[in-house]
Amino acid sequence: MENLLDNLKNLLQKDERLTSEGELLKNKVIELALKLDKDLIKLLLSDEKMKEVFFIDVDKTLIFDKDKFIKFVSNKQFLPDSYTAFKNKIGLIDGDGEFISQKKEVVLSWPYKDCVLEGGMTKEDQKRDEIFWNETLAPDEITRLLDPKVFTNFKRIDKDGEHSLDEFKKDEKGDIKDNLIIKGNNLLALHSLKKRFAGKVKLIYIDPPYNTGNDEFKYNDSFNHSSWLVFMKNRLQTAKALLNDEGVIFVQCDDNEQAYLRVLMDEIFARENFVNCIAVKMAESTGVKMSHTQKKLSKIKEYLLVYKKNKISFNAIRLPKEKWDSEYRIFIDNVNQEDVALLKNIIENKNRTQDEITQADKICKEFRLISLSEAIKKYSIPKSKFEDWRQKNAWRIIRTVATVASIKKLADYKKNKLKQFVFTVISPENKMYVVKSDYNEKEEQPRIKIIFADNYLNITLGDFWWDVKTTGLESEGSVSLLHGKKPEQLIQRIVNMSTEEGEIVLDYHLGTGTTCAVAHKMGRQYIGIEQLDYGENSAVVRLKNVIKGDQTGISKSVGWQGGGDFVYLELAKWNENFVEKIQKAKTKDELNNIWETMKEKAFLSYKVDIKSVDKNAKDFEDLSIEDQKRFLLECLDKNHLYVNYSEIDDVEYGVSEEDKKLNKEFYG
């Protein structure tokens, strides 16, 4: 192998295109191979060994095995960098692999058991390039990695502050009824929730990192496209198991990944369970956004991808029209609101009885129709109060519309039979209409059908939401996030249409806590997961404000006055403690001290030979601080980032008796 590597290096150096200052250019070699460059192929054919290795004889014709050659050149032992050379020397070798960018084929690959992405986050302003680990693990390693974890630092938080947790609130079936805020890796937290909450969540809303590079959330929001999809897939698959049979998931995203995310969600939730792709207006068509419209239209929308678990029933969302329809100018006098409400119930009821039909006609018989202007005079409505009066009386303000021939025939028959001015007719499709009798029977489609204003002053919302206010959100919840913060009004709408009071709402990309703040104010049970540290702008701080009666966001619209509580808990860290220390380290001396502690207390990868590492300490010292951090992270066994629940009694972890009690209560 080594002779072949050396021979290939020496051969390639004969081509001036492939060298710079005496060094071989690996990327240039791969580029020419992809193009089937004639001079490169001639050069390889000039060496018998290369001809034997990289060419196939097909009926005395030599065929260049491009893929084999590129794979060989891509091997980390061919022109290794200092980091790879160090790893080779100590025996910590990565598995062989190819990058998709080195092939011309474009594929969608969905690794499951052999690829899990873990989020080790850092501050946005540090601009680290590699925050998400992408490691190949064996199936049994994945299984252990995703085992339920130990929870710690339990607290109950209410209007009087933080208290140690004595026990969880449960209903008569033993289900936990507490609101939960979990700090820790969201993939592992989701797996830990499955034992208690599988099949019990009604709504999942997430606002994940958009993979744009512009997100103020402290994720690395610019990791590789395919890695982002795997990151999403691992979590969505687990989240699906938490939804109940009528559960629904809303995932907010933008143009950058929307099309690919929908394909992924089709695979996970099944294409037939796709409900809607809702476009949400998230910006105004003004200001700086308009400065580049000659090259590209401004981006003012985002998307909500909506999928059901199996079946779904939304609560309709109705919005008031911007202005009154002037066609509604007839007033029903001599009638009370209760009778009109009863009439409308009978109209809507497809199983109405004959007695109810008779009752509906009896109510209609009392109707006396006058013009709106007559009603204003009769009830002495001043001009200043007219708009308010009209809105309050919309239940008895009407207009008439033309009807079809079949309804006219029914009206012709019934008006001669009943001899009353207003009455009901029922179509062959069992639809009931209210009609008036002062029409010309010779007209084919007279305007006789009565429409009530209060039924049409609102419009039913569709899949374009243009009305949610997205500016001036800085103060909502009394926590700050200049970009990426979602309006409480948006989450309120999603919660309203998808859930009833007491049902469970989950957000596992919680950020500053908008979803849980809204759920708290609306009387829903909630679970929020967040692994990043937002300090004074965290979800915990926001929810404390909510409990104290925060009046921002939707508080006034729902009459929120404060109260309630939630339980805070964390995944118990082990190797994750070392991850955080490595990421925060500023000097090589700090990293050396961390390595010494890791040798004593950390769970290291089976690939790591401590003696070999220490023996080559000088080579480690010569690495950049970034490569030193990278190496120490690779040394850690990712199965032990957090403490597995199955090992809660292991004295090495030092789990307290109180934590053991609460964990056993949580897991049942």
C-alpha positions as CSV (number, residue, x, y, z in Angstrom):
1,M,0.0,0.0,0.0
2,E,2.7,2.5,1.0
3,N,4.8,1.7,-2.2
4,L,1.7,2.3,-4.3
5,L,1.0,5.6,-2.6
6,D,4.5,6.8,-3.0
7,N,4.7,5.6,-6.6
8,L,1.4,7.5,-7.4
9,K,2.7,10.7,-5.8
10,N,5.9,10.6,-7.7
11,L,4.1,9.9,-11.0
12,L,1.6,12.7,-10.6
13,Q,4.3,15.2,-9.8
14,K,5.4,14.9,-13.4
15,D,2.3,16.8,-14.5
16,E,2.9,20.5,-13.8
17,R,-0.9,21.1,-13.6
18,L,-1.0,19.0,-10.4
19,T,1.6,20.8,-8.3
20,S,2.1,24.1,-6.6
21,E,5.4,25.0,-5.0
22,G,6.4,21.4,-5.1
23,E,3.2,20.2,-3.4
24,L,0.7,17.9,-5.0
25,L,-2.9,19.3,-5.4
26,K,-5.2,16.6,-4.4
27,N,-8.4,18.4,-5.4
28,K,-6.9,19.1,-8.9
29,V,-6.1,15.4,-9.3
30,I,-9.8,14.5,-8.5
31,E,-11.1,17.3,-10.8
32,L,-9.2,15.9,-13.8
33,A,-10.2,12.4,-13.0
34,L,-13.8,13.4,-13.0
35,K,-13.3,15.0,-16.4
36,L,-11.5,11.9,-17.7
37,D,-8.6,14.1,-18.6
38,K,-6.7,12.5,-21.5
39,D,-3.2,13.6,-20.3
40,L,-3.9,12.3,-16.8
41,I,-5.0,8.9,-18.2
42,K,-1.9,8.8,-20.5
43,L,0.3,9.5,-17.4
44,L,-1.3,6.6,-15.4
45,L,-1.0,4.2,-18.4
46,S,2.7,4.9,-18.6
47,D,3.2,3.0,-15.3
48,E,2.6,-0.7,-15.4
49,K,1.5,-0.8,-11.7
50,M,-1.0,2.0,-12.2
51,K,-2.3,0.3,-15.3
52,E,-2.9,-2.9,-13.3
53,V,-4.6,-1.2,-10.4
54,F,-6.7,1.5,-12.0
55,F,-7.7,0.0,-15.4
56,I,-9.9,-2.9,-16.4
57,D,-9.2,-5.0,-19.5
58,V,-12.4,-5.6,-21.4
59,D,-11.8,-7.6,-24.6
60,K,-8.3,-6.1,-24.9
61,T,-9.6,-2.6,-24.3
62,L,-8.4,-0.8,-21.2
63,I,-11.2,1.0,-19.3
64,F,-10.2,3.6,-16.7
65,D,-11.8,2.8,-13.3
66,K,-12.5,6.4,-12.4
67,D,-14.4,5.7,-9.1
68,K,-11.6,3.4,-7.8
69,F,-8.9,6.0,-8.6
70,I,-10.9,8.8,-6.9
71,K,-11.5,6.7,-3.9
72,F,-7.8,5.8,-3.6
73,V,-6.8,9.5,-4.0
74,S,-9.4,10.5,-1.4
75,N,-8.0,8.1,1.2
76,K,-6.7,10.1,4.2
77,Q,-3.4,8.3,3.9
78,F,-2.8,9.9,0.5
79,L,-1.3,13.4,1.2
80,P,-2.5,13.4,4.8
81,D,-2.7,16.8,6.7
82,S,-1.0,17.1,10.1
83,Y,-4.2,16.2,11.9
84,T,-4.8,13.0,9.9
85,A,-1.1,12.1,10.1
86,F,-1.3,12.4,13.9
87,K,-4.4,10.2,14.1
88,N,-2.7,7.6,11.8
89,K,0.3,7.6,14.1
90,I,-1.6,6.9,17.3
91,G,-4.0,4.4,15.5
92,L,-7.2,6.4,15.8
93,I,-8.3,5.8,12.1
94,D,-11.6,6.9,10.6
95,G,-13.5,4.5,8.3
96,D,-13.0,5.0,4.6
97,G,-15.6,7.1,2.9
98,E,-16.3,9.4,-0.1
99,F,-17.8,12.9,-0.2
100,I,-20.8,13.4,-2.3
101,S,-19.1,16.4,-3.9
102,Q,-16.5,14.1,-5.5
103,K,-19.2,12.3,-7.5
104,K,-21.3,13.7,-10.4
105,E,-24.4,11.7,-9.3
106,V,-26.9,13.5,-7.1
107,V,-28.5,11.2,-4.6
108,L,-30.7,11.5,-1.5
109,S,-29.5,9.1,1.1
110,W,-31.3,8.6,4.4
111,P,-28.9,6.8,6.8
112,Y,-30.5,5.7,10.0
113,K,-28.7,3.2,12.2
114,D,-25.3,4.2,10.8
115,C,-25.6,8.0,11.1
116,V,-26.7,10.1,14.1
117,L,-26.0,13.8,14.4
118,E,-25.5,15.2,17.9
119,G,-25.7,18.9,18.6
120,G,-22.8,20.4,20.6
121,M,-23.6,24.1,20.4
122,T,-21.5,27.2,20.9
123,K,-22.1,30.9,20.6
124,E,-23.0,32.4,17.2
125,D,-20.3,35.0,17.4
126,Q,-17.5,32.3,17.7
127,K,-18.5,31.1,14.2
128,R,-17.2,27.6,14.6
129,D,-17.4,25.5,11.4
130,E,-17.9,22.1,13.0
131,I,-20.5,22.1,15.7
132,F,-22.5,19.1,14.7
133,W,-20.7,15.8,15.1
134,N,-21.3,13.4,12.2
135,E,-20.0,10.0,13.3
136,T,-20.6,6.5,11.9
137,L,-21.7,4.2,14.7
138,A,-22.6,0.5,14.8
139,P,-26.3,-0.4,15.3
140,D,-25.7,-1.6,18.9
141,E,-24.0,1.7,19.7
142,I,-26.9,3.7,18.3
143,T,-29.3,1.6,20.5
144,R,-27.3,2.4,23.6
145,L,-26.9,6.0,22.6
146,L,-30.6,6.5,22.4
147,D,-31.5,4.7,25.7
148,P,-33.5,6.7,28.2
149,K,-31.3,9.0,30.3
150,V,-31.2,10.0,33.9
151,F,-32.8,13.4,34.8
152,T,-31.4,15.7,37.5
153,N,-31.7,19.2,39.0
154,F,-35.5,18.9,39.4
155,K,-37.3,22.1,40.4
156,R,-40.9,23.1,40.6
157,I,-41.3,26.8,39.7
158,D,-44.4,28.8,40.6
159,K,-45.3,32.4,41.6
160,D,-43.3,32.0,44.8
161,G,-40.1,31.0,43.1
162,E,-38.1,27.7,42.7
163,H,-38.7,24.8,45.0
164,S,-37.3,21.3,45.2
165,L,-39.6,18.8,43.5
166,D,-41.3,16.3,45.9
167,E,-43.3,14.5,43.3
168,F,-45.0,14.8,39.9
169,K,-48.6,15.7,39.5
170,K,-50.5,12.7,38.1
171,D,-54.1,11.9,37.1
172,E,-56.1,8.9,38.2
173,K,-54.5,6.8,35.4
174,G,-51.0,7.7,36.6
175,D,-50.2,10.0,33.7
176,I,-48.0,13.0,34.5
177,K,-49.9,16.2,34.3
178,D,-47.0,18.6,35.0
179,N,-45.7,21.1,32.4
180,L,-42.1,20.2,31.7
181,I,-39.1,22.2,30.6
182,I,-36.1,19.9,29.8
183,K,-32.5,21.1,29.4
184,G,-30.3,18.9,27.3
185,N,-29.7,17.3,23.9
186,N,-33.2,17.3,22.2
187,L,-32.7,14.0,20.4
188,L,-31.8,12.1,23.6
189,A,-34.6,13.9,25.5
190,L,-37.2,12.9,22.9
191,H,-36.1,9.3,23.3
192,S,-36.3,9.6,27.1
193,L,-39.9,10.9,26.8
194,K,-41.1,7.9,24.8
195,K,-41.8,5.7,27.8
196,R,-44.1,8.2,29.5
197,F,-45.5,10.2,26.6
198,A,-45.6,7.9,23.5
199,G,-49.0,8.4,21.8
200,K,-50.1,11.2,24.2
201,V,-49.0,14.5,22.5
202,K,-51.7,16.3,20.5
203,L,-49.6,19.0,18.9
204,I,-45.9,19.4,18.0
205,Y,-44.7,22.8,16.8
206,I,-41.0,23.3,16.0
207,D,-39.1,26.2,14.6
208,P,-35.8,24.4,13.9
209,P,-32.5,26.0,12.6
210,Y,-33.2,26.9,8.9
211,N,-29.7,26.0,7.6
212,T,-29.2,29.5,6.2
213,G,-26.2,30.9,8.1
214,N,-28.3,33.9,9.2
215,D,-30.1,32.6,12.3
216,E,-29.6,34.4,15.6
217,F,-30.2,31.2,17.5
218,K,-26.8,30.0,18.7
219,Y,-26.9,26.9,16.5
220,N,-24.4,26.5,13.7
221,D,-27.1,27.3,11.1
222,S,-25.0,26.6,8.1
223,F,-24.1,22.9,8.3
224,N,-24.2,20.7,5.2
225,H,-27.5,20.3,3.5
226,S,-27.6,16.5,3.7
227,S,-26.4,16.6,7.3
228,W,-29.3,19.0,8.1
229,L,-31.8,16.6,6.7
230,V,-30.4,13.7,8.7
231,F,-30.4,16.0,11.8
232,M,-34.1,16.6,11.2
233,K,-34.9,13.0,10.3
234,N,-33.5,11.6,13.5
235,R,-35.7,13.9,15.6
236,L,-38.9,13.8,13.5
237,Q,-39.0,10.0,13.6
238,T,-38.9,10.0,17.4
239,A,-41.3,12.9,17.6
240,K,-43.8,11.0,15.5
241,A,-44.0,8.2,18.1
242,L,-45.0,10.8,20.7
243,L,-48.1,12.0,18.8
244,N,-51.5,10.5,19.6
245,D,-53.7,9.1,16.8
246,E,-55.3,12.5,16.2
247,G,-52.0,14.4,16.7
248,V,-50.6,16.9,14.3
249,I,-47.1,18.5,13.7
250,F,-46.3,22.0,12.4
251,V,-42.7,22.6,11.2
252,Q,-41.8,26.1,10.4
253,C,-39.1,26.7,7.7
254,D,-38.2,28.9,4.8
255,D,-37.4,28.5,1.1
256,N,-33.9,27.2,1.8
257,E,-35.0,23.7,2.8
258,Q,-38.8,23.6,2.4
259,A,-39.0,21.4,-0.7
260,Y,-36.5,18.9,0.7
261,L,-38.1,18.9,4.2
262,R,-41.4,18.1,2.6
263,V,-40.0,15.0,0.8
264,L,-38.4,13.9,4.1
265,M,-41.7,14.4,6.0
266,D,-43.6,12.5,3.3
267,E,-41.3,9.6,4.0
268,I,-41.6,9.8,7.8
269,F,-45.3,10.6,8.2
270,A,-46.5,9.1,4.9
271,R,-47.5,11.2,1.9
272,E,-51.2,10.7,2.5
273,N,-50.8,12.3,5.9
274,F,-49.7,15.6,4.5
275,V,-52.3,18.3,5.5
276,N,-51.1,21.7,4.3
277,C,-48.2,23.8,3.4
278,I,-49.2,27.1,5.0
279,A,-47.5,30.3,3.8
280,V,-47.1,32.8,6.6
281,K,-46.3,36.5,5.9
282,M,-43.3,37.1,8.1
283,A,-41.9,40.5,6.8
284,E,-43.0,43.7,5.1
285,S,-42.2,44.6,1.4
286,T,-40.4,47.7,2.5
287,G,-37.0,48.9,3.6
288,V,-33.7,47.2,3.0
289,K,-35.4,44.1,1.7
290,M,-36.4,46.0,-1.4
291,S,-32.8,47.1,-2.4
292,H,-32.1,43.9,-4.4
293,T,-35.4,43.4,-6.2
294,Q,-33.7,43.7,-9.6
295,K,-31.9,40.4,-9.0
296,K,-34.4,38.6,-6.8
297,L,-37.8,39.2,-5.3
298,S,-37.8,40.0,-1.6
299,K,-38.5,37.2,0.8
300,I,-41.5,38.0,3.0
301,K,-43.0,34.6,3.7
302,E,-42.1,31.4,5.6
303,Y,-43.9,28.1,5.6
304,L,-45.6,25.8,8.0
305,L,-45.5,22.2,6.9
306,V,-48.4,20.4,8.5
307,Y,-48.8,16.6,8.9
308,K,-51.2,14.4,10.8
309,K,-50.4,11.2,12.6
310,N,-53.5,9.4,11.3
311,K,-56.6,11.5,11.5
312,I,-57.3,15.1,12.2
313,S,-60.0,17.6,13.0
314,F,-59.1,21.3,13.0
315,N,-61.1,24.0,14.8
316,A,-61.9,26.4,12.0
317,I,-60.2,29.8,12.3
318,R,-62.3,32.8,11.3
319,L,-61.1,36.3,10.9
320,P,-63.2,39.5,10.7
321,K,-63.5,41.2,7.4
322,E,-61.7,44.5,7.1
323,K,-64.9,46.4,6.4
324,W,-68.7,46.0,6.5
325,D,-70.4,44.7,3.4
326,S,-72.9,47.4,2.3
327,E,-75.2,44.8,0.9
328,Y,-76.3,44.0,4.5
329,R,-78.9,46.7,4.9
330,I,-82.1,44.9,6.0
331,F,-83.0,44.8,9.7
332,I,-85.1,42.1,11.4
333,D,-87.4,43.7,13.9
334,N,-89.6,42.1,16.5
335,V,-87.3,39.2,17.3
336,N,-84.9,38.2,20.1
337,Q,-81.3,36.9,19.8
338,E,-82.1,33.5,21.5
339,D,-84.8,32.7,18.9
340,V,-82.5,33.6,16.0
341,A,-79.7,31.4,17.5
342,L,-82.2,28.5,17.8
343,L,-83.2,29.0,14.2
344,K,-79.6,28.9,13.1
345,N,-79.0,25.7,15.1
346,I,-81.9,24.0,13.4
347,I,-80.6,25.1,10.0
348,E,-77.2,23.6,10.7
349,N,-78.6,20.3,12.1
350,K,-78.9,17.7,9.3
351,N,-80.8,15.4,11.6
352,R,-83.6,18.0,12.4
353,T,-87.0,16.7,13.2
354,Q,-90.4,17.7,11.8
355,D,-91.2,19.5,15.1
356,E,-87.9,21.5,14.8
357,I,-88.9,22.4,11.2
358,T,-92.2,23.6,12.4
359,Q,-90.5,25.6,15.2
360,A,-88.1,27.2,12.7
361,D,-91.1,28.4,10.6
362,K,-92.8,29.7,13.7
363,I,-89.7,31.8,14.5
364,C,-89.6,33.1,10.9
365,K,-93.3,34.1,11.1
366,E,-92.4,36.7,13.7
367,F,-89.8,38.4,11.5
368,R,-90.6,42.0,10.5
369,L,-88.1,43.3,7.9
370,I,-87.3,47.0,7.8
371,S,-84.4,48.9,6.3
372,L,-81.3,49.6,8.3
373,S,-81.9,53.4,8.1
374,E,-85.4,52.8,9.5
375,A,-84.0,50.9,12.4
376,I,-81.5,53.6,13.2
377,K,-84.3,56.2,13.4
378,K,-86.6,53.8,15.4
379,Y,-83.9,53.1,18.0
380,S,-82.4,56.6,18.0
381,I,-78.8,55.4,17.2
382,P,-76.3,58.4,17.2
383,K,-73.8,58.5,14.4
384,S,-70.9,58.2,16.8
385,K,-72.2,54.8,18.0
386,F,-73.5,53.5,14.7
387,E,-70.5,51.2,13.9
388,D,-70.5,49.6,17.3
389,W,-74.3,49.2,17.2
390,R,-74.2,47.6,13.8
391,Q,-71.6,45.1,14.8
392,K,-73.5,44.1,18.0
393,N,-76.7,43.6,15.9
394,A,-75.1,41.7,13.1
395,W,-77.1,38.6,14.2
396,R,-80.3,40.3,12.9
397,I,-79.0,42.3,9.9
398,I,-79.5,40.5,6.6
399,R,-79.1,40.6,2.9
400,T,-80.9,38.6,0.2
401,V,-79.3,36.6,-2.7
402,A,-80.6,35.0,-5.8
403,T,-81.6,31.4,-5.6
404,V,-81.6,28.4,-8.0
405,A,-84.7,27.2,-9.8
406,S,-85.2,24.1,-7.6
407,I,-85.3,26.3,-4.4
408,K,-87.7,28.7,-6.1
409,K,-90.1,25.9,-6.8
410,L,-90.0,24.8,-3.2
411,A,-90.6,28.4,-2.1
412,D,-93.5,28.8,-4.6
413,Y,-95.2,25.8,-3.1
414,K,-94.6,26.6,0.6
415,K,-95.5,30.4,0.4
416,N,-98.9,29.6,-0.9
417,K,-99.4,26.9,1.8
418,L,-98.1,28.9,4.8
419,K,-99.2,32.4,3.9
420,Q,-96.4,34.0,5.8
421,F,-93.7,36.6,4.8
422,V,-90.6,34.6,5.9
423,F,-90.3,30.8,6.1
424,T,-87.9,27.9,5.5
425,V,-87.4,25.5,2.7
426,I,-85.4,22.3,2.6
427,S,-83.5,21.2,-0.6
428,P,-83.3,17.6,-1.8
429,E,-79.7,17.6,-0.4
430,N,-81.3,18.3,3.1
431,K,-80.0,21.9,3.3
432,M,-82.3,24.3,5.0
433,Y,-82.7,27.9,3.8
434,V,-84.6,30.9,5.1
435,V,-86.5,32.7,2.3
436,K,-88.9,35.7,2.0
437,S,-92.1,35.6,-0.1
438,D,-92.3,39.1,-1.7
439,Y,-90.8,38.1,-5.0
440,N,-92.1,37.9,-8.6
441,E,-92.9,34.3,-9.3
442,K,-92.2,34.9,-13.0
443,E,-88.5,35.5,-12.3
444,E,-86.3,32.4,-12.7
445,Q,-83.8,33.3,-10.0
446,P,-85.3,35.9,-7.6
447,R,-83.4,37.4,-4.7
448,I,-85.2,35.6,-1.9
449,K,-82.6,33.6,0.1
450,I,-81.7,35.4,3.4
451,I,-78.1,35.6,4.6
452,F,-77.3,36.7,8.1
453,A,-74.5,39.3,8.5
454,D,-72.8,37.7,11.5
455,N,-72.2,34.5,9.5
456,Y,-70.4,36.4,6.7
457,L,-68.6,39.3,8.5
458,N,-65.9,36.7,9.1
459,I,-63.8,34.7,6.6
460,T,-62.5,31.2,7.2
461,L,-58.7,31.2,7.1
462,G,-57.0,29.2,4.4
463,D,-53.4,28.3,3.8
464,F,-52.1,31.9,3.4
465,W,-51.7,33.7,6.7
466,W,-51.1,37.4,5.9
467,D,-52.5,39.0,9.1
468,V,-50.1,37.9,11.9
469,K,-48.1,40.9,13.3
470,T,-44.4,40.0,13.0
471,T,-42.8,43.4,14.0
472,G,-42.3,44.8,17.4
473,L,-41.8,41.4,19.0
474,E,-38.6,42.4,20.9
475,S,-40.4,42.8,24.2
476,E,-42.7,39.7,24.1
477,G,-42.3,37.7,27.2
478,S,-39.7,40.2,28.4
479,V,-37.0,38.2,26.7
480,S,-34.9,39.4,23.7
481,L,-34.2,37.8,20.4
482,L,-33.9,40.3,17.5
483,H,-34.2,37.8,14.7
484,G,-36.0,34.4,14.6
485,K,-38.5,35.1,17.4
486,K,-41.9,33.9,16.5
487,P,-45.1,35.9,17.4
488,E,-47.2,34.6,20.3
489,Q,-50.2,35.3,18.0
490,L,-49.0,32.8,15.4
491,I,-48.5,30.0,18.0
492,Q,-51.9,30.9,19.6
493,R,-53.6,30.3,16.2
494,I,-51.9,26.9,15.8
495,V,-52.8,25.9,19.4
496,N,-56.4,27.1,18.9
497,M,-57.0,25.2,15.7
498,S,-55.2,21.9,16.8
499,T,-55.9,21.4,20.5
500,E,-58.4,21.7,23.3
501,E,-57.7,22.8,26.9
502,G,-55.6,20.3,28.9
503,E,-54.1,18.5,25.8
504,I,-50.3,18.3,25.4
505,V,-48.2,20.6,23.3
506,L,-44.5,19.8,22.5
507,D,-41.7,22.0,21.2
508,Y,-38.3,20.5,21.1
509,H,-36.5,23.5,19.6
510,L,-37.8,25.7,22.3
511,G,-35.5,28.7,22.0
512,T,-36.8,31.6,24.2
513,G,-40.0,29.7,25.0
514,T,-42.7,31.2,22.8
515,T,-44.6,27.9,22.4
516,C,-44.7,27.0,26.1
517,A,-45.5,30.6,27.1
518,V,-48.6,30.5,24.8
519,A,-49.6,27.0,25.9
520,H,-49.4,28.1,29.5
521,K,-51.6,31.1,29.0
522,M,-54.1,29.0,27.0
523,G,-54.4,26.2,29.6
524,R,-52.6,23.5,27.7
525,Q,-50.1,21.0,29.2
526,Y,-46.7,21.5,27.6
527,I,-43.3,20.0,27.2
528,G,-40.3,22.1,26.0
529,I,-36.8,20.9,25.2
530,E,-33.8,23.2,24.8
531,Q,-30.1,22.5,24.9
532,L,-28.7,26.0,24.4
533,D,-28.0,28.5,27.1
534,Y,-30.0,31.8,26.6
535,G,-29.2,33.1,30.1
536,E,-31.5,35.9,31.0
537,N,-33.5,35.4,27.8
538,S,-34.2,31.7,28.4
539,A,-37.6,29.9,28.3
540,V,-37.4,29.5,32.1
541,V,-37.1,33.2,32.6
542,R,-39.9,33.8,30.1
543,L,-42.2,31.3,31.9
544,K,-41.4,32.9,35.2
545,N,-42.7,36.2,33.8
546,V,-45.8,34.4,32.5
547,I,-46.6,33.0,35.9
548,K,-46.2,36.5,37.4
549,G,-48.8,37.8,35.0
550,D,-46.8,39.0,32.0
551,Q,-49.1,41.2,29.8
552,T,-47.2,41.0,26.5
553,G,-48.1,38.9,23.5
554,I,-51.5,37.3,23.7
555,S,-52.1,38.0,27.4
556,K,-54.8,40.6,27.0
557,S,-56.7,38.7,24.3
558,V,-57.0,35.6,26.5
559,G,-57.5,37.6,29.8
560,W,-54.2,36.3,31.3
561,Q,-53.6,37.3,34.9
562,G,-50.8,34.9,35.9
563,G,-50.5,31.7,37.9
564,G,-49.7,28.1,37.3
565,D,-46.4,26.3,37.5
566,F,-43.9,24.1,35.7
567,V,-41.2,21.5,36.4
568,Y,-37.7,22.1,35.3
569,L,-35.3,19.1,34.8
570,E,-32.0,18.4,33.1
571,L,-30.4,15.4,31.4
572,A,-27.6,14.3,33.7
573,K,-24.3,15.0,31.9
574,W,-21.2,12.9,31.9
575,N,-19.0,13.1,28.8
576,E,-21.1,16.1,27.8
577,N,-19.3,18.0,30.7
578,F,-16.0,17.4,28.9
579,V,-17.5,18.5,25.5
580,E,-18.5,21.8,27.0
581,K,-15.1,22.3,28.7
582,I,-13.3,21.5,25.4
583,Q,-15.4,23.9,23.4
584,K,-14.9,26.7,26.0
585,A,-11.1,26.2,26.3
586,K,-9.1,29.2,25.1
587,T,-5.5,27.8,25.4
588,K,-3.6,24.6,24.7
589,D,-2.7,24.4,28.4
590,E,-6.4,24.2,29.2
591,L,-6.8,21.4,26.7
592,N,-3.9,19.5,28.2
593,N,-5.4,19.8,31.7
594,I,-8.8,18.6,30.3
595,W,-7.0,15.6,28.6
596,E,-5.5,14.6,32.0
597,T,-8.9,14.7,33.6
598,M,-10.5,12.8,30.7
599,K,-8.0,10.0,31.2
600,E,-9.2,9.6,34.8
601,K,-12.9,10.2,34.6
602,A,-14.2,10.3,31.0
603,F,-15.5,7.3,29.0
604,L,-13.2,7.2,26.1
605,S,-13.7,5.6,22.7
606,Y,-12.5,2.0,22.4
607,K,-10.3,3.3,19.5
608,V,-8.2,5.4,21.9
609,D,-4.9,4.0,23.2
610,I,-4.0,6.4,26.0
611,K,-0.3,5.3,26.1
612,S,0.0,5.9,22.3
613,V,-1.5,9.4,22.6
614,D,0.9,10.3,25.5
615,K,3.8,8.8,23.6
616,N,3.1,11.2,20.7
617,A,2.4,14.2,22.9
618,K,4.8,16.3,20.9
619,D,2.8,15.7,17.7
620,F,-0.4,16.6,19.6
621,E,1.2,19.8,20.8
622,D,2.1,20.8,17.2
623,L,-1.6,20.7,16.1
624,S,-3.6,23.9,16.0
625,I,-5.9,24.5,19.0
626,E,-8.9,23.8,16.7
627,D,-7.5,20.4,15.7
628,Q,-6.6,19.6,19.4
629,K,-10.3,20.3,20.3
630,R,-11.4,18.2,17.4
631,F,-9.2,15.3,18.5
632,L,-10.3,15.4,22.1
633,L,-14.0,15.4,21.1
634,E,-13.3,12.3,18.9
635,C,-11.8,10.6,21.9
636,L,-15.0,10.8,23.8
637,D,-17.4,7.9,23.7
638,K,-20.7,9.5,22.5
639,N,-22.7,6.8,24.1
640,H,-21.8,8.3,27.5
641,L,-22.6,12.0,26.8
642,Y,-25.4,11.6,29.4
643,V,-26.0,9.0,32.1
644,N,-28.2,6.1,30.9
645,Y,-31.2,5.4,33.2
646,S,-30.3,1.7,33.1
647,E,-27.1,2.7,35.0
648,I,-28.7,5.0,37.6
649,D,-27.6,2.8,40.5
650,D,-23.9,2.7,39.3
651,V,-22.0,4.4,42.2
652,E,-19.6,5.9,39.7
653,Y,-22.2,8.3,38.5
654,G,-23.1,9.5,42.0
655,V,-26.8,9.9,41.4
656,S,-28.5,11.1,44.6
657,E,-31.2,9.1,46.3
658,E,-33.7,11.9,45.7
659,D,-32.9,11.9,41.9
660,K,-33.2,8.1,41.8
661,K,-36.7,8.4,43.4
662,L,-37.9,11.1,40.9
663,N,-36.5,9.3,37.9
664,K,-38.2,6.0,38.9
665,E,-41.4,8.0,39.3
666,F,-41.0,9.6,35.9
667,Y,-40.3,6.4,34.1
668,G,-42.9,4.6,36.0
